[in-house]
Every structure is written in C-alpha cells, then in structure tokens.
Amino acid sequence: MPLAANTYLKVVGAPEITPAVSCEGVSVWMGENCILSRIHTSFPERGVTCLVGPSGAGKSTLLRSLNRINDDIDGYSLRGSIKIRDRDIREFTDITELRRKVGMVFQRPCVFPRSIAENVLFGVRGVKLSAAEKSELVEDSLRRAVLWDEVKTRLNQSAMSLSLGQQQRLCIARALAIKPEILLLDEPTASIDPTSGRAIEDLVLALGQDTCVIMVTHNIPQTKRIADHVLFLCDGKIMESGPANYMFSSKSDNQTRQYLGEEFCDC
C-alpha cells in the first residue's frame, strides 16, 4: 500500500551543496513494520552530519542502509533511491566496491584477533601492495586516526591488547585505509571513556574537513561540538534538518528545540 507523503519534512535552506549521498523517497520495511517513511535528504561531500532523535527513530537503520549492511537482515526491504554521487547503491553488483566508497565504524570496537598492522590492512587484503606500500598505508591511517604515536613500536602485537578507546580509533584507521569517500559512524563514542571520546570527536572534526562524515549520536552536547549539519528523526520521519547553528537556534521548530534542549520528544 503506498505511503502518504511525509508532511513532517522541513529542510532549512543553505548554500547549494554537492551531495555525496542523496536519498529520494526512501522507505524501509522490516517485514510488515515500516521503520523509515519517505526520507528525502542529502549529505554534503564534506562536513559532519549528525543524525539525532529518540531510540527507535530509525537513525541506525538509515545509516546502515547507505552501504547495504541491512541487506542481510531477514524481511528487510527498501523502496526509493539511495545514490552515492549519481549512482544508485543497488547498481553495485560488487558489494565490496560500495563498501570501499562507504566505510563504516560501529558502536562497539570490532577488532580482529590479529596484529595492529593486520587490522589496519584488513580492508585492502585483496589489493596488491608492496611491503613498503603496506607500511606507508599503516602509518598514514594510524596517523589520521591519531593513534600512531601510541602504537608505532608495537605494530606486530595483538590488537586485543589495546584499550577500548584505542581499539575504536584502530577501527577508524581500518576504515580510513580503504580511502572511503563517505564515512559512517554509529555512536562511535558510546562504549568508551570520556577522554577517548573527546579524542574521537577531535578526529571526526578533522576528517570532516575533506570527507563526508555521517554520524549517529544520542549525545546532544557532542552534536553541538562537532556537527556541521543536524538531521532530526522521530518515528521514522525527518522532523527537521539544517545547518547546526540553525538547528540549535530559536528559529528551529518547537519539537527540534525541545529535543535538542531537553532530549525529549513527544512527536
């Protein structure tokens, strides 16, 4: 049955941007349950976009749809179009090609029982690289993840020996090693200590200068610190989206101000 048009959507005007990702009429179903309803939005080629909203709003579902991680879930179906640049994600017959363009880091650090260096190189294991090129890629990725100085003398040691905060930055380094155009982050600081969390925030800010970063977070103060753009979802719909300075201002909708101010939503 066709869904009614999303009357909740309000996108605040900003200078025209070149989208790295665009969603046109995206609805997501898990069996008979509609999780996202007619999502129309785009994400700029540079900058940090934070997806915020109450639990169950559809934030992680939207994020995981962008590189087709949801495809393996029983009952999952997507209507509408998600494009990376001008290419629909369903046109990628090689899912690895898509995920090299759209890297992802999850809420809990997911490191492999291998060395630190092997973890960094895991995503490029099918690419022919010389020993020198591998070494350079490991160093560059770890430097960008602000981890190099902490691990450069123990690259052959197990990644399991790192702290949780270091493991999360290692996961980011592994994602960066594939040189993605878009980086998806699903609550990357939720399971680590505040000091490590701030280090990752600084990293995200740096990455956003030349990369499209799309990040799910429940941490509103964090959103205020790092977001260039904010997208507020509730009940599977976009309630409002726009530049962060607008979304945190008195000009945004009442529901937006309520959620961003009190972390409460009655939508």
N, C-alpha and C positions, 0 to 999 in steps of 0.2 A: 504494500500500500504506500503511495507516495507521501512523503513527509511535508508538513506545512512549512512555508518559508520561515526562516529564522528572523523573527521580528525583534530579537534581543540585540542583534549585532549593531555596534556603534564603533566605527573606526575613525579616530581623530586624524585630521589632515596634517600632513608633514611634507617636507620637500620630497618630490618623487624619487623613489629608490629603485635600484636594480635588484629584483628579488633573487636570492639564491634558491629559495624554496617557495612554492606557491600552492595553496590548497583551494580548490574550487568545488564547492558543494559537497564537501567530504562528510559522509555519514558512516559510522562504524557500528556494526552489529556483532554481538556475541550470542549466537543462537537467536532467540527471539528478543533479546534485550538490546535496545538502542543505547549505545554508550556515548556516541558523538552525533550531533544533529546539524547537518548542513553548515559545515565550517567553511567560511570564506576568509582567508587571510594570506599574508605573505611575510617572508622573513628576509631582511636585507643581507647583502653579501658580506657586510662587515658589521660588527657590533654584537652585543649580548642582549638576547631577548629572554626574559624570564616568564615562564608560564606559572601563574598562581591561581589559587582557588581552593575550596574545601576538598577534603578527601572524597573520592568518588566523582569528582567533577569531570574526569576524562583527560587530565593532563598527561599522565604517563602513557595512556592509550594513544593519544595524538603523537607524542614523541616517538613511541615505538612503531607507529605506522609509517613514519617518514623513511625508515630504512628496511621496512618489511619484516621486522622481527616478529610482529604479531602473526605473520602468515602461518606459522606452525601451530597456532592455537586452534583446537577444535571449535568449530562454529563461528570462527572469525570471518567476517565479510566486510568489504569496503566498497562504498559507492562514491561516485565523484572522481576527482582527479587530484593527484599529488604530483607535482613536477619539480625535478631538480634542474635548475635553469629552464630549458624548454622541453625537457624530456620526461615523459610520464614514467613513474617508477615501475610500472608494470611492463614497460618495454625492455627492462634489463633482464635478459634471459640468463645471464650470469650474475647471480646474487652477490658474488664476491666483488664484482665490478662496482655495483651500487654501494656496497659497504666500505669500499675504499674511498668513495667520494663522501660518504656519510658515516663518519666514525661515531662510536658511542661508548660512554662510560656509565656504569650502573651505580646504584646507591651503595652497595657493599663492594669493597675491593674484590676483584676476581683475578687473583694471580695464579699462575701455574706452578706446580712443583718442579721448577727448573731454575736456572740461574737468572740473575737480574738481567744480564745481557740477552739471554734467550727469550725472556719475557718481552723485552722491547722489540725484538726481531720477529716475534711470533706471527704478526700480520703480514710480513713480507717473506715468509718462508718459501713461497713458490717463485720468488723473483731471483734471478741470477745476479749475485753481488759478489765482488771480490772481498777478501778478508779486510782490506783497507776500507772499502766502501761500507762494510758492515760496522767496522769500528767507528767510522765517522758518523754513521746514522745513529748508532747507540749514543754517542756523546752528544750529538746535536739534539736528539729527542729528550734525553735526560736534562740537558741544559734548559731547554724550553719548558720542561716540567719543573724546573727549579729543584732538581734532585741530584744533579751531577756531583756537586761538591760533597754530598753526604755519602755517595756510594762508589765514587770513582776508583777507590782502592780495593773494592770487593765485588767487582762485576761478575765474577765467576761463582760467587756464593749464592745460596738459595734465596729466592725472592721471599720465601716464607719467613726468613729471619728479620724482615723489615717490620717496622711499626705499622699500624693500620693507616696512619696518615701518609707514611712513605709509600705503602702499597697502593693507596689511591692515586698518588702522584705518578707511581710507576704505571698504573693503568692508563693514565692520561698520556704518559710518554709513549706507551704502546700504541695508543690511538693516533698520536701525532706522527709516529714513524711511517704510517701509510700515507701521510700528507693529504688528509681529507680536506675537501672544500667546505664541509659543514661538520661541526662537532656537536653531538647531542650529549647532554649531561642530565642524568636522572637523579636528582638530590645527591650530588657527589659529596656533600659535607655532612650528611645526616648521621652517619655512623662513626664519625671521627671526632677527636677532641677539638676545642675551640681554636687552639693555636694552629693546628694543622688546617683547620677550616679556613682561617684567615689567609694562610699561605696559598690555599687553593683559590680563594677569592682573588688574591693578587694575580695569580696565574691566569684566571679566567679574564680578568680585565686586560691583561697583556695580550692574550690570544684574540680578544675581540677587536683589537686594532686592525687586524688584517684577515680575520676569519669570521664566518657566520657561526655564532655560538647560540644554541637554543637549550635553555636550562630549566628544568622543573625544580621548584623550591617551595617549601612551606614556610620558609624563614623570611618574614616581611622586612625586618631590618637589613637582612642580606640583600634582598631585592633592591632596596633603596640605595645600598652601597655600590652595587655592580651593574644594575640594569641600564641599558640604553633605551630599551623598549619593554613594555609590560603588556602581557595578554592575560586577561582575567576571564577564567572559565567557571561556570557553575552549571550543574545538571546537564553536562554535555553540550553546552552552548557557550559561545563567546558573548559575554555580557558587555565588554568594552575592551578596546586596545588602543595603544598610542605611545608616544614618547614618555619615558619615565617621569620627566619633570611635569608633564601634564597630568599623568595618572595619579601622582601624589599631590596634586594641587586641588584647590577648592572648585576648580572648573569641571572636574570629572563627575560622573554620575553619583547619586547618593549611595547606591549599592557598592560602587567601587570604593568610595571614601570609607564606607562602613567596614568593608573587608580589609582594606589596606591599613585602616586605623585601628580596628578592633579585632581583626582576624575572625570576624563573624559574618555570616551571610544568610539572609532569610529568603533568597531567591528560589 
